[in-house]
Amino acid sequence: MSPVLAIWESPVQLVVVGLIALLLFGKRLPEVMRSLGKGIQEFKKGMTGLEDEFNRSTYNSNAPSYHEPARPLPLEERPELTAPKFQPPTTAPTTAPTPASTTAPTESQHTNPA
C-alpha cells in the first residue's frame, strides 16, 4: 500500500470523504477534479523536464570529464618580453664611512680610571 493511501483504512472512509467533497463542490466537482488532474500533469511534466536537464548536464558525452591544460603559443605568436635588462655599474664600488657610535668599544674604553 502506498504511503498516501495508508491513512484510508477502509473503503467506507473513502466514500465519506467523497460525499464531503460532493457537498462542498456540488456541480463543480468534475471541473475541480479536471483542473486538479491538469495541475498534477503539469507538475509531472515540469519534474520530467528538470530531470532531463539535470541528466543532460551531468552525463553530457560531448564535454570532456577533465580540464585540458592550455597549450603554449608557438614562438611566432608569443608576445615579446619587456623586462628591464641588468646594467652593471660603470664605476667602482665605494665604501661608506661607519659612525663611531656603532662600532664596538675597544679595550682602552672599557677600563675605569678609578
N, C-alpha and C positions, 0 to 999 in steps of 0.2 A: 504494500500500500504506500502511496506517495505521501510525503510529509504534509502536503497541503490538505489532502483529504483525510488525514489522521484524526482531525477534530470531529468528523462525522462518524459516529459510532453505529448509526442505523439509518436506513432509508427514510424512516419517519422524520428524522431531524432535517434531512434534505427537503422533504415535502413541506415542512413547516417554514423553512427559510424561503422556499419558492412561493408559498402563499403570502408571506410578508412582503416579498418583492412585488408580487402582483397587486397587493393592496396599495403599496407606495407609488408604483409607477402606472398601474392601470393599463390604459390603451397604449401608452408609450413604451411599454415593456419591450416589444420587438425592436423598436427604434433604439432604445437604450442598449439592448444586447448587441445589436448590429454595430453601433458605434464603439462599444466595448471590444468587440471582435476586431474591428478595424484598428483600434488603438494597439491591441496586442500584436496584430500582424505588423504594423509599422515599427513597433518596438523590436520585434524579432528581425525585421529587415535591417534596422539600424545596428543591432548587435552583430548580425552576419557581416555587414559592411565593415564594422570596426575589426572583427576577427580577420577578415580578408586583408585589410590594410596592414594589420599587425603582422600577419604571416608573410605578406609580400615584403615588408621592410626587414623582417627577421631572416627570411630564407631567400633573399634575392640572390639568384645564381650568377648574375652578371657582375656583381660587385665582388672584389677580392676580399677574403676574410682577414687580410693583414694590410698594413700600410706600407706601400713600397717606398723606399728611400728615394729622394730626389737625385737624379743623375747630374753629375757635374757638367757644366757647359764646355763645349770644345774651346781650345785655346784661342781661336779666332774670335769667338763671341764673348770672351771674358772681359770685364772692364779693366782698364789699366789701373794699377795701384798707385796712389798718390801720396804715400807716406813720406815724411821728410827723411833725407839721407843723412848719415852720420858725417859730420865735418870735423876732422881732428883739429885741435888748436894750433894756431900758427906761431905762437910764442912759447917760450919755455915756462914751465910752472914756477910760481913764486911761493915762498913760504910766508905765512902771516906771523907777525911778532906775537908772542904769548904774553899776556899781562903777568906781572909779578905776583899778584894775589892768587892766581890759580895754580901756581907752581907749588911743589911740596917744599916745606921748610927744610933747611939744611941743618947739620949738626950744630953749627955755631949759633943758630937761632934758638935751639932748644935749651941751651944752658942758662941757668939762673945765676945772676951775679951775687946772690945773697950769701 
